[in-house]
Amino acid sequence: MQDSCNCKFFAIAVDNINTKMEYSFGKILKELREDKGILQSALGEILNVANNTISSWERNNSEPSIEQLRIIAKYFGVTGCFLLGLEN
């Protein structure tokens, strides 16, 4: 599966990638959510996951699936590569 920024989604070990980057998926997700003015519980309802799942993602304790990344990117109007910190 390819994203519009032409990065390929592999079986991603997001935590391994993000430890080398200034902006982790969790930090990016939290900033997007806060910029939109929604609570973790509201985002969880939108994405059909528990709010503690959103919290876990934002703390980089777990990662969403590739399908969930696609849905998150579409919801916030960004690319999957942006969510992963691979583009500005």
C-alpha positions, 0 to 999 in steps of 0.5 A: 500500500502506498501513501500519497507522499510515496512512502511505503508502509511496511510492517512498521516498527513505528517505535524504532523509527520514532526513537530516531525522530524529533516528532513521534507518531504519538506527539503528532497525533496529540498535537493534531487532536488538540489543534482540532479541540477534541478529547481523547474520548471523542477521537476514540469514538470517531475511530471506534477505539477506546479512549485509553487506546488513544492515550496509549498511541499518544504516549507511544506505548502502542501503534495503530494498524495500517488501516487505522493510520489511513483513517486517522490521516483521512480524518485529520487531512494529512498523509500517513507519512506526515503522521509517522513524522516522515514529512513536514 
